Amino acid sequence: MNLLPLDARWRRFNDETRTCPCCGRSFNGIFDIGLDHPDCWPHGDRQATGRDILDAGEDRLSADLCRWEQHRFICCVLPLPIRGSDEVFHFAVWASVTPENFYRYIDFCNGDAGFDGCFAWLMNDLPGFETEEPIACDLTPGTVAERPTLTAHDGPLAKAQHVGISFDDLLDIYAACGQDIRPHLTA
């Protein structure tokens, strides 16, 4: 049974015809948050440069892949179901993989078979799941047209992926990412 529709904020959040009385802004439900690069990437934001690929010497960052020194990263989706609904919020995050798995993944994207996932480390500190250490995960490929999925092995993030997060948790994540919409849902 989905109880979240009983929350007036949830209804306002999903009603694209409603406009906020203070600013006229409207919402049409969950929107995902993407992180531009792994936290350890030292060369700045790719999106801030307006370029599709950010090169810094031998280091390279695109929307999907990153090479920094001997490290290799793949952009993945990390799903967090919303408790009380059928909705899922996604972070687009970066996973560290071995060079061998990095190149196997590229071959997979180019049509070769033989990559059914690998061990990876989450390389972004996520709001609500902050930690001093990388989080051990499994990277599972989707179709060639989809980003792979990242699933945490254990800890609070794994629990959230399994049982979901509350709508308030989602609003806190949005606020921590610079999208505080809470005031727009109360009136």
GROMACS elastic network, one bead per residue, 0.5 to 0.9 nm:
[ bonds ]
;  ai    aj funct       b0    kb
    1    84     6  0.72605   500
    1    85     6  0.82841   500
    2     5     6  0.69574   500
    2     6     6  0.87384   500
    2    83     6  0.82413   500
    2    85     6  0.51642   500
    2    86     6  0.76285   500
    3     6     6  0.57725   500
    3     7     6  0.78088   500
    3    83     6  0.87482   500
    3    84     6  0.51479   500
    3    85     6  0.71528   500
    4     7     6  0.55029   500
    4     8     6  0.87568   500
    4    10     6  0.66677   500
    4    11     6  0.84480   500
    4    83     6  0.78053   500
    4    85     6  0.60291   500
    4   167     6  0.80031   500
    5     8     6  0.72799   500
    5     9     6  0.87851   500
    5    10     6  0.62042   500
    5    11     6  0.60587   500
    5    84     6  0.81870   500
    5    85     6  0.79129   500
    6     9     6  0.88153   500
    6    10     6  0.77706   500
    6    11     6  0.77384   500
    7    10     6  0.53163   500
    7    11     6  0.65649   500
    7    12     6  0.88793   500
    8    11     6  0.50639   500
    8    12     6  0.61994   500
    8    13     6  0.84994   500
    8   185     6  0.81281   500
    8   186     6  0.81168   500
    9    12     6  0.50729   500
    9    13     6  0.59821   500
    9    14     6  0.86442   500
    9   182     6  0.84056   500
    9   184     6  0.89321   500
    9   185     6  0.51527   500
    9   186     6  0.62798   500
    9   187     6  0.86874   500
   10    14     6  0.62525   500
   10    15     6  0.86198   500
   10    29     6  0.83063   500
   10   167     6  0.76975   500
   10   185     6  0.79850   500
   11    14     6  0.52514   500
   11    15     6  0.60914   500
   11    29     6  0.89489   500
   11   185     6  0.89244   500
   12    15     6  0.51339   500
   12    16     6  0.80176   500
   12    18     6  0.67405   500
   12    19     6  0.86706   500
   12    20     6  0.88784   500
   12    26     6  0.85245   500
   12    27     6  0.74921   500
   12    28     6  0.85353   500
   12    29     6  0.87692   500
   12   184     6  0.88266   500
   12   185     6  0.60597   500
   12   186     6  0.85064   500
   13    16     6  0.77463   500
   13    18     6  0.86788   500
   13    26     6  0.79126   500
   13    27     6  0.53892   500
   13    28     6  0.61977   500
   13    29     6  0.54566   500
   13    30     6  0.79946   500
   13   181     6  0.89704   500
   13   184     6  0.87722   500
   13   185     6  0.65571   500
   14    17     6  0.89769   500
   14    18     6  0.88390   500
   14    26     6  0.89702   500
   14    27     6  0.61120   500
   14    30     6  0.77729   500
   15    18     6  0.55745   500
   15    19     6  0.86258   500
   15    26     6  0.76249   500
   15    27     6  0.63385   500
   15    28     6  0.56083   500
   15    29     6  0.74581   500
   16    19     6  0.76370   500
   16    26     6  0.56667   500
   16    27     6  0.50999   500
   16    29     6  0.79649   500
   17    26     6  0.70112   500
   17    27     6  0.81481   500
   17    28     6  0.83586   500
   18    24     6  0.85810   500
   18    25     6  0.83052   500
   18    26     6  0.58755   500
   18    27     6  0.76183   500
   19    22     6  0.86823   500
   19    23     6  0.78174   500
   19    25     6  0.52561   500
   19    27     6  0.78276   500
   19   184     6  0.87920   500
   20    23     6  0.56381   500
   20    25     6  0.51693   500
   20    26     6  0.61996   500
   20    27     6  0.89224   500
   20   184     6  0.56557   500
   20   185     6  0.73342   500
   20   187     6  0.73656   500
   21    24     6  0.58389   500
   21    25     6  0.81496   500
   21   184     6  0.79269   500
   21   187     6  0.71165   500
   22    25     6  0.82157   500
   22   184     6  0.74631   500
   22   187     6  0.86153   500
   23    26     6  0.89823   500
   23   184     6  0.80984   500
   25   184     6  0.77544   500
   26   184     6  0.86476   500
   27    30     6  0.85340   500
   28    31     6  0.84941   500
   30    87     6  0.76861   500
   30    88     6  0.77949   500
   30    89     6  0.64437   500
   30   170     6  0.89252   500
   31    89     6  0.69692   500
   31    90     6  0.79802   500
   32    89     6  0.58658   500
   32    90     6  0.50776   500
   32    91     6  0.59301   500
   32    92     6  0.76089   500
   33    89     6  0.83666   500
   33    90     6  0.66501   500
   33    91     6  0.50215   500
   33    92     6  0.62394   500
   33    93     6  0.88316   500
   33   174     6  0.80358   500
   33   177     6  0.78793   500
   34    77     6  0.86673   500
   34    90     6  0.82316   500
   34    91     6  0.56121   500
   34    93     6  0.65484   500
   35    38     6  0.76537   500
   35    39     6  0.89587   500
   35    75     6  0.88337   500
   35    91     6  0.75225   500
   35    92     6  0.58424   500
   35    93     6  0.56838   500
   35    94     6  0.76851   500
   35   124     6  0.79161   500
   36    45     6  0.62862   500
   36    46     6  0.66560   500
   36    47     6  0.68857   500
   36    62     6  0.88820   500
   36    63     6  0.73255   500
   36    92     6  0.84467   500
   36    93     6  0.80859   500
   36    94     6  0.86166   500
   37    40     6  0.81618   500
   37    41     6  0.64324   500
   37    44     6  0.84117   500
   37    45     6  0.70268   500
   37    46     6  0.77568   500
   37    61     6  0.74494   500
   37    62     6  0.86222   500
   37    63     6  0.82361   500
   37    66     6  0.77729   500
   37    75     6  0.82305   500
   37    93     6  0.77457   500
   37    94     6  0.66490   500
   37   123     6  0.88039   500
   37   124     6  0.82094   500
   38    41     6  0.54523   500
   38    66     6  0.81914   500
   38    73     6  0.75810   500
   38    75     6  0.87046   500
   38    93     6  0.74777   500
   38    94     6  0.53444   500
   38    95     6  0.76918   500
   38    96     6  0.84733   500
   38   122     6  0.86455   500
   38   123     6  0.53635   500
   38   124     6  0.57491   500
   39    42     6  0.81504   500
   39    94     6  0.84354   500
   39   123     6  0.60643   500
   39   124     6  0.52882   500
   39   125     6  0.72972   500
   40    68     6  0.89176   500
   40   123     6  0.74868   500
   40   124     6  0.83658   500
   41    44     6  0.72056   500
   41    45     6  0.89043   500
   41    61     6  0.87582   500
   41    66     6  0.87002   500
   41    68     6  0.69569   500
   42    68     6  0.86096   500
   43    46     6  0.85608   500
   43    54     6  0.82769   500
   43    55     6  0.85786   500
   43    56     6  0.69383   500
   43    59     6  0.86939   500
   44    48     6  0.79756   500
   44    49     6  0.85580   500
   44    54     6  0.87163   500
   45    48     6  0.52274   500
   45    49     6  0.67363   500
   45    54     6  0.82272   500
   46    49     6  0.53892   500
   46    50     6  0.66917   500
   46    51     6  0.62442   500
   46    52     6  0.70374   500
   46    53     6  0.67571   500
   46    54     6  0.55736   500
   46    61     6  0.70925   500
   46    62     6  0.74224   500
   46    63     6  0.82049   500
   47    50     6  0.50769   500
   47    51     6  0.65093   500
   47    52     6  0.75420   500
   47    54     6  0.88998   500
   47    63     6  0.89319   500
   48    51     6  0.79483   500
   49    52     6  0.85781   500
   49    54     6  0.78978   500
   50    53     6  0.89076   500
   51    54     6  0.64959   500
   51    62     6  0.88406   500
   52    61     6  0.84964   500
   52    62     6  0.61065   500
   52    63     6  0.70526   500
   53    60     6  0.69727   500
   53    61     6  0.56428   500
   53    63     6  0.74772   500
   54    59     6  0.82709   500
   54    60     6  0.57082   500
   54    61     6  0.50981   500
   54    62     6  0.65183   500
   55    58     6  0.71298   500
   55    59     6  0.58194   500
   55    61     6  0.65302   500
   55    62     6  0.88332   500
   56    59     6  0.50744   500
   56    60     6  0.63054   500
   56    61     6  0.87123   500
   57    60     6  0.78524   500
   58    67     6  0.79870   500
   58    68     6  0.76249   500
   58    69     6  0.73164   500
   59    66     6  0.76822   500
   59    67     6  0.53357   500
   59    69     6  0.62652   500
   60    65     6  0.80635   500
   60    66     6  0.56390   500
   60    67     6  0.51686   500
   60    68     6  0.66408   500
   61    64     6  0.78894   500
   61    65     6  0.60880   500
   61    67     6  0.64577   500
   61    68     6  0.81644   500
   62    65     6  0.53456   500
   62    66     6  0.62136   500
   63    66     6  0.82019   500
   63    75     6  0.72446   500
   64    73     6  0.85230   500
   64    74     6  0.60319   500
   64    76     6  0.80566   500
   64    94     6  0.88239   500
   64   147     6  0.81013   500
   65    72     6  0.77627   500
   65    73     6  0.58408   500
   65    75     6  0.61159   500
   65    94     6  0.86121   500
   65   102     6  0.87843   500
   66    71     6  0.82312   500
   66    72     6  0.59269   500
   66    74     6  0.64798   500
   66    75     6  0.81437   500
   66    94     6  0.87058   500
   67    70     6  0.73277   500
   67    71     6  0.59387   500
   67    73     6  0.64583   500
   68    71     6  0.51912   500
   68    72     6  0.65411   500
   68    73     6  0.83183   500
   69    72     6  0.82271   500
   70    99     6  0.79173   500
   71    96     6  0.71687   500
   71    97     6  0.77333   500
   71    98     6  0.74887   500
   71    99     6  0.72218   500
   72    95     6  0.83501   500
   72    96     6  0.58073   500
   72    97     6  0.58251   500
   72    98     6  0.65119   500
   72    99     6  0.58960   500
   72   101     6  0.89554   500
   72   102     6  0.63606   500
   73    94     6  0.61327   500
   73    95     6  0.52783   500
   73    97     6  0.59328   500
   73    98     6  0.84596   500
   73    99     6  0.87957   500
   73   102     6  0.72154   500
   73   123     6  0.84350   500
   74    93     6  0.83554   500
   74    94     6  0.56051   500
   74    95     6  0.52960   500
   74    96     6  0.66564   500
   74    97     6  0.74108   500
   74   102     6  0.73338   500
   74   105     6  0.86731   500
   74   147     6  0.88998   500
   74   148     6  0.83967   500
   75    92     6  0.65910   500
   75    93     6  0.55892   500
   75    95     6  0.63133   500
   75   147     6  0.70295   500
   75   148     6  0.75837   500
   76    91     6  0.81826   500
   76    92     6  0.55761   500
   76    93     6  0.53644   500
   76    94     6  0.59538   500
   76    95     6  0.68088   500
   76   139     6  0.78323   500
   76   140     6  0.89888   500
   76   141     6  0.89066   500
   76   147     6  0.53821   500
   76   149     6  0.53945   500
   76   150     6  0.60580   500
   77    90     6  0.60132   500
   77    91     6  0.56428   500
   77    93     6  0.60684   500
   77    94     6  0.84348   500
   77   147     6  0.63356   500
   77   148     6  0.62632   500
   77   150     6  0.60158   500
   77   151     6  0.89917   500
   78    89     6  0.83684   500
   78    90     6  0.54186   500
   78    91     6  0.51425   500
   78    92     6  0.63169   500
   78    93     6  0.67622   500
   78   148     6  0.87910   500
   78   149     6  0.58530   500
   78   150     6  0.50767   500
   78   151     6  0.66286   500
   78   152     6  0.87082   500
   78   161     6  0.82563   500
   79    88     6  0.63331   500
   79    89     6  0.58327   500
   79    91     6  0.65899   500
   79    92     6  0.88492   500
   79   149     6  0.76044   500
   79   150     6  0.77662   500
   79   151     6  0.79843   500
   79   161     6  0.64851   500
   80    87     6  0.88633   500
   80    88     6  0.55901   500
   80    89     6  0.51636   500
   80    90     6  0.60542   500
   80    91     6  0.80470   500
   80   157     6  0.87873   500
   80   160     6  0.64224   500
   80   162     6  0.80049   500
   80   163     6  0.86135   500
   80   164     6  0.57565   500
   80   165     6  0.66383   500
   81    85     6  0.80707   500
   81    86     6  0.75217   500
   81    87     6  0.60831   500
   81    89     6  0.60578   500
   81    90     6  0.84334   500
   81   160     6  0.77270   500
   81   161     6  0.65144   500
   81   162     6  0.78591   500
   81   163     6  0.73703   500
   81   165     6  0.62856   500
   81   166     6  0.86860   500
   82    85     6  0.58216   500
   82    86     6  0.70359   500
   82    87     6  0.56322   500
   82    88     6  0.55938   500
   82    89     6  0.69296   500
   82   163     6  0.85665   500
   82   164     6  0.51907   500
   82   165     6  0.50906   500
   82   166     6  0.57891   500
   82   167     6  0.64623   500
   82   169     6  0.89506   500
   82   170     6  0.78112   500
   83    86     6  0.78232   500
   83    87     6  0.82022   500
   83    88     6  0.89757   500
   83   163     6  0.72410   500
   83   164     6  0.51407   500
   83   165     6  0.55953   500
   83   166     6  0.53764   500
   83   167     6  0.73038   500
   84    87     6  0.86516   500
   84   164     6  0.88426   500
   84   166     6  0.77736   500
   84   167     6  0.85080   500
   85    88     6  0.83740   500
   88   164     6  0.85099   500
   89   170     6  0.79628   500
   91   126     6  0.86482   500
   92   147     6  0.87832   500
   93   122     6  0.73525   500
   93   123     6  0.73716   500
   93   124     6  0.63811   500
   93   126     6  0.88540   500
   93   150     6  0.83728   500
   94   121     6  0.83769   500
   94   122     6  0.61478   500
   94   123     6  0.54234   500
   94   124     6  0.63965   500
   94   150     6  0.89780   500
   95   120     6  0.57224   500
   95   121     6  0.52952   500
   95   123     6  0.54957   500
   95   124     6  0.81231   500
   95   137     6  0.83767   500
   95   139     6  0.78508   500
   95   150     6  0.77074   500
   96   102     6  0.87513   500
   96   119     6  0.88143   500
   96   120     6  0.54142   500
   96   121     6  0.50269   500
   96   122     6  0.65325   500
   96   123     6  0.63875   500
   97   100     6  0.80823   500
   97   101     6  0.61706   500
   97   102     6  0.61133   500
   97   118     6  0.77612   500
   97   119     6  0.69747   500
   97   120     6  0.50455   500
   97   121     6  0.69058   500
   97   139     6  0.88779   500
   98   101     6  0.52864   500
   98   102     6  0.61199   500
   98   103     6  0.87641   500
   98   119     6  0.86472   500
   98   120     6  0.80052   500
   99   103     6  0.62402   500
   99   104     6  0.85254   500
  100   103     6  0.54428   500
  100   104     6  0.62146   500
  100   105     6  0.86586   500
  101   105     6  0.59840   500
  101   106     6  0.85716   500
  101   115     6  0.81158   500
  101   117     6  0.82926   500
  101   118     6  0.69859   500
  101   119     6  0.88743   500
  102   105     6  0.51630   500
  102   106     6  0.63933   500
  102   107     6  0.87957   500
  103   107     6  0.61796   500
  103   108     6  0.85265   500
  104   107     6  0.50643   500
  104   108     6  0.61789   500
  104   109     6  0.87225   500
  104   112     6  0.85614   500
  104   114     6  0.76521   500
  104   115     6  0.61579   500
  105   109     6  0.62648   500
  105   110     6  0.86507   500
  105   114     6  0.89118   500
  105   115     6  0.62426   500
  105   116     6  0.88424   500
  105   117     6  0.82064   500
  105   141     6  0.82586   500
  106   109     6  0.50362   500
  106   110     6  0.63072   500
  106   111     6  0.88832   500
  106   112     6  0.87482   500
  107   111     6  0.64994   500
  107   112     6  0.53517   500
  107   113     6  0.77918   500
  107   114     6  0.87069   500
  107   115     6  0.82764   500
  108   111     6  0.51869   500
  108   113     6  0.57135   500
  108   114     6  0.70612   500
  108   115     6  0.60767   500
  108   116     6  0.89798   500
  108   141     6  0.88945   500
  108   144     6  0.72833   500
  109   112     6  0.71542   500
  109   143     6  0.84693   500
  109   144     6  0.52354   500
  109   145     6  0.80830   500
  110   144     6  0.78963   500
  111   144     6  0.75535   500
  112   115     6  0.81398   500
  113   116     6  0.84111   500
  115   118     6  0.81458   500
  115   140     6  0.89952   500
  115   141     6  0.76732   500
  116   139     6  0.87386   500
  116   140     6  0.65381   500
  116   141     6  0.63263   500
  117   138     6  0.71782   500
  117   139     6  0.52676   500
  117   141     6  0.57731   500
  117   148     6  0.84882   500
  118   137     6  0.86901   500
  118   138     6  0.58869   500
  118   139     6  0.53296   500
  118   140     6  0.68911   500
  118   141     6  0.89575   500
  119   136     6  0.74986   500
  119   137     6  0.60265   500
  119   139     6  0.60551   500
  119   140     6  0.89475   500
  120   135     6  0.84875   500
  120   136     6  0.62122   500
  120   137     6  0.51707   500
  120   138     6  0.56637   500
  120   139     6  0.60516   500
  120   150     6  0.81030   500
  121   134     6  0.58740   500
  121   135     6  0.55081   500
  121   137     6  0.56332   500
  121   138     6  0.80695   500
  121   139     6  0.88813   500
  121   152     6  0.87327   500
  122   125     6  0.80582   500
  122   134     6  0.56846   500
  122   135     6  0.51953   500
  122   136     6  0.65501   500
  122   137     6  0.66326   500
  122   150     6  0.79491   500
  122   152     6  0.80916   500
  123   134     6  0.60709   500
  123   135     6  0.76619   500
  124   130     6  0.89663   500
  124   134     6  0.78626   500
  125   128     6  0.89047   500
  125   129     6  0.69772   500
  125   130     6  0.53355   500
  125   131     6  0.66228   500
  125   132     6  0.83120   500
  125   133     6  0.89204   500
  125   134     6  0.80658   500
  126   129     6  0.52672   500
  126   130     6  0.56420   500
  126   131     6  0.84091   500
  126   173     6  0.83873   500
  127   130     6  0.60090   500
  127   172     6  0.80408   500
  127   173     6  0.56778   500
  127   174     6  0.87521   500
  127   176     6  0.62101   500
  127   177     6  0.76215   500
  128   157     6  0.87852   500
  128   169     6  0.77914   500
  128   172     6  0.78657   500
  128   173     6  0.67616   500
  128   176     6  0.86114   500
  129   156     6  0.68263   500
  129   157     6  0.62646   500
  130   133     6  0.88963   500
  131   134     6  0.73213   500
  131   135     6  0.82059   500
  135   152     6  0.67266   500
  135   153     6  0.77643   500
  135   154     6  0.82380   500
  135   155     6  0.85423   500
  135   157     6  0.85789   500
  136   151     6  0.85444   500
  136   152     6  0.59580   500
  136   153     6  0.57568   500
  136   154     6  0.77107   500
  137   150     6  0.62552   500
  137   151     6  0.52129   500
  137   153     6  0.51649   500
  137   154     6  0.83239   500
  137   158     6  0.88779   500
  138   149     6  0.80573   500
  138   150     6  0.57041   500
  138   151     6  0.52319   500
  138   152     6  0.65085   500
  138   153     6  0.71024   500
  139   148     6  0.64150   500
  139   149     6  0.56782   500
  139   151     6  0.66199   500
  140   148     6  0.54045   500
  140   149     6  0.51599   500
  140   150     6  0.64736   500
  140   151     6  0.80392   500
  141   144     6  0.79769   500
  141   146     6  0.78410   500
  141   147     6  0.69676   500
  141   149     6  0.63174   500
  141   150     6  0.89128   500
  142   145     6  0.76137   500
  142   146     6  0.53761   500
  142   147     6  0.62430   500
  142   148     6  0.51491   500
  142   149     6  0.70941   500
  143   146     6  0.52295   500
  143   147     6  0.77478   500
  143   148     6  0.80866   500
  144   147     6  0.77318   500
  144   148     6  0.89204   500
  146   149     6  0.89185   500
  151   157     6  0.86854   500
  151   158     6  0.69810   500
  151   161     6  0.74503   500
  152   155     6  0.78068   500
  152   157     6  0.63107   500
  152   159     6  0.85574   500
  152   161     6  0.77368   500
  153   157     6  0.84608   500
  153   158     6  0.59222   500
  154   157     6  0.69507   500
  154   159     6  0.69896   500
  155   158     6  0.54630   500
  155   159     6  0.63467   500
  155   160     6  0.87896   500
  156   159     6  0.50370   500
  156   160     6  0.61226   500
  156   161     6  0.86342   500
  157   160     6  0.50173   500
  157   161     6  0.61814   500
  157   162     6  0.85977   500
  158   161     6  0.50741   500
  158   162     6  0.62156   500
  158   163     6  0.86957   500
  159   162     6  0.50398   500
  159   163     6  0.59650   500
  159   164     6  0.74753   500
  160   163     6  0.53476   500
  160   165     6  0.57226   500
  161   164     6  0.55072   500
  161   165     6  0.78898   500
  165   168     6  0.81051   500
  165   169     6  0.59176   500
  165   170     6  0.68793   500
  166   170     6  0.63998   500
  166   171     6  0.87378   500
  167   171     6  0.62505   500
  167   172     6  0.86240   500
  168   172     6  0.61518   500
  168   173     6  0.86066   500
  168   182     6  0.89968   500
  169   172     6  0.50173   500
  169   173     6  0.62196   500
  169   174     6  0.87014   500
  170   173     6  0.50310   500
  170   174     6  0.62724   500
  170   175     6  0.86436   500
  171   174     6  0.50663   500
  171   175     6  0.61805   500
  171   176     6  0.86345   500
  171   179     6  0.85590   500
  171   180     6  0.70777   500
  171   181     6  0.70718   500
  171   182     6  0.65368   500
  172   175     6  0.50190   500
  172   176     6  0.61170   500
  172   177     6  0.85914   500
  172   180     6  0.76189   500
  172   182     6  0.85044   500
  173   176     6  0.51090   500
  173   177     6  0.62494   500
  173   178     6  0.88185   500
  173   179     6  0.84059   500
  173   180     6  0.85548   500
  174   177     6  0.51048   500
  174   178     6  0.64346   500
  174   180     6  0.56975   500
  174   181     6  0.73649   500
  174   182     6  0.89950   500
  175   178     6  0.51673   500
  175   181     6  0.69990   500
  175   182     6  0.79677   500
  176   179     6  0.72055   500
  176   180     6  0.74163   500
  177   180     6  0.78592   500
  179   182     6  0.89514   500
  180   183     6  0.74954   500
  180   184     6  0.85880   500
  181   184     6  0.53704   500
  181   185     6  0.67545   500
  182   185     6  0.54168   500
  182   186     6  0.67951   500
  183   186     6  0.56580   500
  183   187     6  0.76904   500
  184   187     6  0.67427   500
